[in-house]
């Protein structure tokens, strides 16, 4: 019983880790304080 539980936990961990890259590289949005039209940073 303990061996099955360990095997199931290892399989679940491997599945979880392998699912992390399914969406590919994520595009990060530009920072909210950066103005794309004027290409200048807004100072606070």
Secondary structure, 3 states (H helix, E strand, C coil): CHHHHHHHHHHHHHHHHHHHHCCCCCCCCCCCCEECCCCEECCC
